[in-house]
Amino acid sequence: MKVDQLSIFLENRAGRLAEVTKILSDSGVNIRALSLADTSDFGILRLIVSDFEKARNELKNKGFTVGRTTVVALEIDDSPGGLNNVLAILQGENINVEYMYAFVHQSSNNAVIIFRFDRTDQAIELLQKNNLTIIPGEQLYNI
């Protein structure tokens, strides 16, 4: 039920993001979802990719600082209130969403959101108890 996410630390300068995407492209690794947060000095690029190990090894070999973060991919109703319904369930159990971002999924009536929780296992259990669809990593990497 968990998804492996690459977290890459980047200097905040022109071309650094392009270096990452070129390495992945040359390695045949497809980016499935991404989020980029920055400060004036550095950024954190978060990626869900088709082949985590290959991407991590290629990026490390090129000198990038790469980490693994466990996240959860959740399918939610793509309608007004869909996200709020999920957040209300989590709030009811005092589970914090540290960050989240969307996963682009063509040809679906639902949205897929990537979540990082402060208590991942408890969040998964709660979401399953509420009959919400969690997408396993193996399935997500190949969508």
Sequence and secondary structure as in RCSB ss.txt:
>XXXX:A:sequence
MKVDQLSIFLENRAGRLAEVTKILSDSGVNIRALSLADTSDFGILRLIVSDFEKARNELKNKGFTVGRTTVVALE
IDDSPGGLNNVLAILQGENINVEYMYAFVHQSSNNAVIIFRFDRTDQAIELLQKNNLTIIPGEQLYNI
>XXXX:A:secstr
  EEEEEEEEESSTTHHHHHHHHHHHTT  EEEEEEEE SSEEEEEEEES HHHHHHHHHHTT EEEEEEEEEEE
EESSTTHHHHHHHHHHHTT  EEEEEEE  SS SEEEEEEEESSHHHHHHHHHHTT EEE HHHHTT 
